[in-house]
Amino acid sequence: MVRAWALRIAFLVLFCAVSIAALIPPGESNASPVWMPNDKILHAGAYGILSINALLAFPRRPVWLIGAGLILHGAAIERVQPVMSRVSDPTDLLADLAGVVLGSATIYAWRMLRGAPR
């Protein structure tokens, strides 16, 4: 069994990594990598992983609270991106929301299969 403190450290590292990746100024090209033609998949994946990790790291916190916090983080990132010479895109926030919903649904289903409290 993974200890709660290890999951919380992992969440902090992932949270910081996503924040930095979303705010660093673009290089010569602001295009998605060749292997990922749609950056919305990156957004959904990042926030899906963040939500899964957060729900495992903080199991007593309400799912809606963790989800709302992550969505507020995504909204804050979109507001700050123009200051960092990045392009803000409202559809990125929708992709973040999709990731949070999918991550939360994954944990919910996993808990139901295990018979754990939801």
Backbone as CSV, one residue per row, in Angstrom:
resi,resn,N_x,N_y,N_z,CA_x,CA_y,CA_z,C_x,C_y,C_z
1,MET,0.846,-1.186,0.000,0.000,0.000,0.000,0.887,1.243,0.000
2,VAL,0.591,2.145,-0.884,1.350,3.385,-0.971,0.925,4.300,0.169
3,ARG,1.874,4.881,0.807,1.585,5.777,1.932,0.990,7.093,1.434
4,ALA,0.145,7.679,2.272,-0.534,8.926,1.912,0.468,10.038,1.633
5,TRP,1.531,10.109,2.409,2.498,11.193,2.194,3.184,11.066,0.839
6,ALA,3.412,9.833,0.369,4.036,9.638,-0.941,3.092,10.099,-2.053
7,LEU,1.804,9.792,-1.913,0.824,10.244,-2.898,0.696,11.761,-2.901
8,ARG,0.799,12.362,-1.734,0.691,13.827,-1.649,1.912,14.511,-2.253
9,ILE,3.078,13.931,-2.045,4.288,14.480,-2.673,4.190,14.319,-4.188
10,ALA,3.720,13.166,-4.640,3.545,12.939,-6.073,2.569,13.946,-6.664
11,PHE,1.479,14.220,-5.944,0.518,15.204,-6.425,1.164,16.582,-6.533
12,LEU,1.915,16.975,-5.521,2.584,18.279,-5.544,3.549,18.386,-6.725
13,VAL,4.313,17.335,-6.973,5.259,17.335,-8.094,4.504,17.429,-9.421
14,LEU,3.450,16.632,-9.589,2.663,16.675,-10.821,1.986,18.032,-11.011
15,PHE,1.448,18.583,-9.926,0.783,19.885,-9.985,1.768,20.956,-10.453
16,CYS,2.960,20.947,-9.873,3.986,21.922,-10.266,4.424,21.702,-11.712
17,ALA,4.589,20.446,-12.116,5.022,20.149,-13.484,3.985,20.635,-14.507
18,VAL,2.716,20.392,-14.237,1.662,20.849,-15.148,1.634,22.376,-15.197
19,SER,1.777,23.014,-14.043,1.762,24.477,-13.992,2.921,25.069,-14.792
20,ILE,4.098,24.524,-14.593,5.279,25.031,-15.300,5.147,24.788,-16.801
21,ALA,4.724,23.587,-17.174,4.581,23.268,-18.597,3.567,24.185,-19.276
22,ALA,2.529,24.576,-18.556,1.492,25.428,-19.135,1.903,26.893,-19.199
23,LEU,2.938,27.264,-18.450,3.303,28.677,-18.384,4.645,29.028,-19.018
24,ILE,5.489,28.040,-19.299,6.784,28.405,-19.881,6.557,29.003,-21.262
25,PRO,7.319,30.031,-21.571,7.155,30.652,-22.893,7.458,29.644,-23.997
26,PRO,6.756,29.768,-25.105,6.976,28.818,-26.195,8.357,29.013,-26.807
27,GLY,8.848,27.952,-27.411,10.122,28.029,-28.123,9.903,28.693,-29.465
28,GLU,10.590,28.203,-30.460,10.460,28.773,-31.800,9.074,28.524,-32.383
29,SER,8.452,27.454,-31.953,7.128,27.102,-32.459,6.215,26.790,-31.293
30,ASN,4.997,27.270,-31.341,4.011,26.993,-30.299,3.128,25.813,-30.705
31,ALA,3.575,25.041,-31.684,2.778,23.925,-32.185,2.894,22.719,-31.259
32,SER,1.912,21.849,-31.350,1.940,20.601,-30.591,3.043,19.709,-31.148
33,PRO,3.549,18.788,-30.321,4.551,17.849,-30.825,3.985,17.039,-31.991
34,VAL,4.877,16.547,-32.842,4.465,15.783,-34.023,3.625,14.568,-33.611
35,TRP,3.995,13.914,-32.523,3.285,12.722,-32.088,1.942,13.044,-31.457
36,MET,1.652,14.327,-31.198,0.391,14.714,-30.567,-0.216,15.861,-31.371
37,PRO,-1.016,15.526,-32.397,-1.534,16.578,-33.260,-2.557,17.495,-32.593
38,ASN,-3.121,17.096,-31.458,-4.141,17.910,-30.805,-3.764,18.122,-29.345
39,ASP,-3.481,19.363,-28.982,-3.042,19.638,-27.601,-4.160,19.447,-26.585
40,LYS,-5.392,19.321,-27.030,-6.496,19.098,-26.091,-6.345,17.737,-25.414
41,ILE,-5.767,16.774,-26.121,-5.515,15.464,-25.524,-4.499,15.599,-24.395
42,LEU,-3.502,16.449,-24.599,-2.517,16.699,-23.538,-3.177,17.330,-22.315
43,HIS,-4.056,18.296,-22.545,-4.764,18.944,-21.436,-5.621,17.942,-20.677
44,ALA,-6.421,17.171,-21.404,-7.304,16.192,-20.756,-6.485,15.144,-20.011
45,GLY,-5.405,14.693,-20.613,-4.557,13.699,-19.960,-3.908,14.229,-18.699
46,ALA,-3.379,15.443,-18.768,-2.718,16.040,-17.602,-3.704,16.211,-16.451
47,TYR,-4.878,16.735,-16.735,-5.849,16.964,-15.664,-6.523,15.672,-15.210
48,GLY,-6.598,14.680,-16.091,-7.085,13.377,-15.674,-6.137,12.730,-14.675
49,ILE,-4.844,12.787,-14.983,-3.836,12.232,-14.074,-3.797,13.019,-12.768
50,LEU,-3.886,14.347,-12.863,-3.915,15.163,-11.643,-5.108,14.797,-10.765
51,SER,-6.271,14.623,-11.366,-7.459,14.324,-10.550,-7.361,12.939,-9.926
52,ILE,-6.870,11.962,-10.680,-6.696,10.620,-10.109,-5.748,10.674,-8.929
53,ASN,-4.606,11.340,-9.127,-3.626,11.420,-8.046,-4.179,12.178,-6.847
54,ALA,-4.889,13.278,-7.081,-5.447,14.064,-5.971,-6.485,13.262,-5.188
55,LEU,-7.325,12.524,-5.898,-8.358,11.743,-5.209,-7.764,10.593,-4.410
56,LEU,-6.635,10.053,-4.864,-5.956,9.019,-4.096,-5.179,9.611,-2.923
57,ALA,-4.598,10.786,-3.134,-3.790,11.425,-2.091,-4.642,12.028,-0.978
58,PHE,-5.843,12.459,-1.321,-6.733,13.101,-0.348,-8.094,12.394,-0.367
59,PRO,-8.150,11.144,0.089,-9.378,10.355,-0.057,-10.565,10.859,0.758
60,ARG,-10.326,11.639,1.772,-11.443,12.133,2.598,-12.019,13.456,2.094
61,ARG,-11.368,14.051,1.112,-11.874,15.297,0.545,-12.995,14.982,-0.448
62,PRO,-14.022,15.822,-0.491,-15.105,15.583,-1.454,-14.590,15.663,-2.897
63,VAL,-15.103,14.789,-3.730,-14.694,14.751,-5.130,-14.963,16.094,-5.798
64,TRP,-16.111,16.701,-5.493,-16.457,17.966,-6.137,-15.464,19.057,-5.758
65,LEU,-14.942,19.012,-4.530,-13.995,20.033,-4.084,-12.658,19.906,-4.823
66,ILE,-12.193,18.690,-4.965,-10.947,18.463,-5.704,-11.139,18.849,-7.170
67,GLY,-12.249,18.438,-7.747,-12.528,18.789,-9.142,-12.621,20.292,-9.349
68,ALA,-13.312,20.965,-8.447,-13.445,22.421,-8.562,-12.084,23.100,-8.430
69,GLY,-11.261,22.614,-7.521,-9.935,23.192,-7.348,-9.077,23.038,-8.593
70,LEU,-9.147,21.874,-9.217,-8.362,21.662,-10.429,-8.875,22.508,-11.594
71,ILE,-10.192,22.652,-11.696,-10.750,23.486,-12.758,-10.380,24.955,-12.531
72,LEU,-10.413,25.405,-11.280,-9.973,26.780,-10.990,-8.498,26.959,-11.340
73,HIS,-7.699,25.944,-11.095,-6.286,26.004,-11.479,-6.158,26.150,-12.994
74,GLY,-6.927,25.344,-13.746,-6.895,25.450,-15.204,-7.322,26.822,-15.695
75,ALA,-8.354,27.393,-15.046,-8.815,28.729,-15.425,-7.750,29.782,-15.116
76,ALA,-7.094,29.642,-13.977,-6.030,30.588,-13.615,-4.878,30.508,-14.609
77,ILE,-4.532,29.304,-15.015,-3.463,29.122,-16.006,-3.831,29.852,-17.300
78,GLU,-5.071,29.684,-17.747,-5.499,30.331,-18.989,-5.470,31.852,-18.877
79,ARG,-5.749,32.378,-17.691,-5.706,33.839,-17.485,-4.279,34.379,-17.495
80,VAL,-3.346,33.595,-16.991,-1.960,34.044,-16.852,-1.151,33.810,-18.129
81,GLN,-1.546,32.883,-18.959,-0.760,32.549,-20.146,-0.414,33.744,-21.039
82,PRO,-1.327,34.690,-21.308,-0.941,35.817,-22.150,0.218,36.644,-21.567
83,VAL,0.305,36.702,-20.264,1.406,37.428,-19.619,2.732,36.720,-19.894
84,MET,2.676,35.413,-20.079,3.879,34.599,-20.289,4.151,34.364,-21.783
85,SER,3.594,35.212,-22.635,3.767,35.099,-24.094,3.183,33.804,-24.643
86,ARG,2.124,33.339,-24.032,1.426,32.146,-24.503,0.038,32.561,-24.969
87,VAL,-0.591,31.717,-25.733,-1.942,31.986,-26.226,-2.942,31.294,-25.312
88,SER,-3.889,32.076,-24.812,-4.948,31.535,-23.978,-6.062,31.022,-24.884
89,ASP,-6.544,29.830,-24.599,-7.584,29.218,-25.425,-8.671,28.655,-24.511
90,PRO,-9.891,29.188,-24.590,-10.963,28.710,-23.717,-11.271,27.217,-23.891
91,THR,-11.006,26.672,-25.063,-11.271,25.248,-25.244,-10.264,24.385,-24.464
92,ASP,-9.125,24.969,-24.096,-8.198,24.237,-23.227,-8.851,23.963,-21.875
93,LEU,-9.608,24.927,-21.379,-10.295,24.753,-20.107,-11.352,23.642,-20.200
94,LEU,-12.011,23.544,-21.352,-12.975,22.451,-21.547,-12.261,21.098,-21.561
95,ALA,-11.079,21.054,-22.155,-10.302,19.811,-22.158,-9.848,19.472,-20.737
96,ASP,-9.471,20.498,-19.961,-9.111,20.267,-18.555,-10.303,19.678,-17.795
97,LEU,-11.480,20.236,-18.021,-12.700,19.747,-17.381,-12.968,18.292,-17.770
98,ALA,-12.802,17.976,-19.052,-13.006,16.594,-19.502,-12.038,15.649,-18.789
99,GLY,-10.794,16.088,-18.624,-9.815,15.263,-17.920,-10.187,15.041,-16.470
100,VAL,-10.660,16.089,-15.801,-11.066,15.965,-14.398,-12.264,15.018,-14.281
101,VAL,-13.214,15.145,-15.180,-14.392,14.264,-15.143,-13.982,12.818,-15.390
102,LEU,-13.134,12.577,-16.390,-12.703,11.205,-16.680,-11.865,10.625,-15.537
103,GLY,-10.979,11.439,-14.972,-10.178,10.965,-13.848,-11.036,10.650,-12.633
104,SER,-11.992,11.518,-12.342,-12.890,11.300,-11.207,-13.759,10.069,-11.428
105,ALA,-14.242,9.890,-12.646,-15.064,8.714,-12.954,-14.244,7.433,-12.830
106,THR,-12.984,7.499,-13.197,-12.108,6.332,-13.070,-11.959,5.927,-11.607
107,ILE,-11.698,6.898,-10.741,-11.549,6.602,-9.317,-12.877,6.134,-8.726
108,TYR,-13.972,6.749,-9.131,-15.284,6.337,-8.639,-15.550,4.871,-9.004
109,ALA,-15.288,4.511,-10.265,-15.505,3.131,-10.704,-14.577,2.173,-9.961
110,TRP,-13.344,2.557,-9.777,-12.379,1.715,-9.055,-12.838,1.485,-7.616
111,ARG,-13.333,2.541,-6.972,-13.824,2.401,-5.594,-15.068,1.524,-5.544
112,MET,-15.928,1.632,-6.526,-17.135,0.785,-6.560,-16.753,-0.682,-6.728
113,LEU,-15.791,-0.952,-7.590,-15.352,-2.336,-7.802,-14.698,-2.918,-6.548
114,ARG,-14.019,-2.083,-5.805,-13.375,-2.543,-4.569,-14.342,-2.585,-3.401
115,GLY,-15.513,-1.975,-3.554,-16.474,-1.920,-2.453,-16.112,-0.865,-1.434
116,ALA,-15.222,0.049,-1.815,-14.803,1.116,-0.905,-15.842,2.227,-0.886
117,PRO,-15.873,3.009,0.192,-16.811,4.140,0.239,-16.470,5.149,-0.850
118,ARG,-17.503,5.764,-1.404,-17.325,6.732,-2.465,-17.333,8.098,-1.869
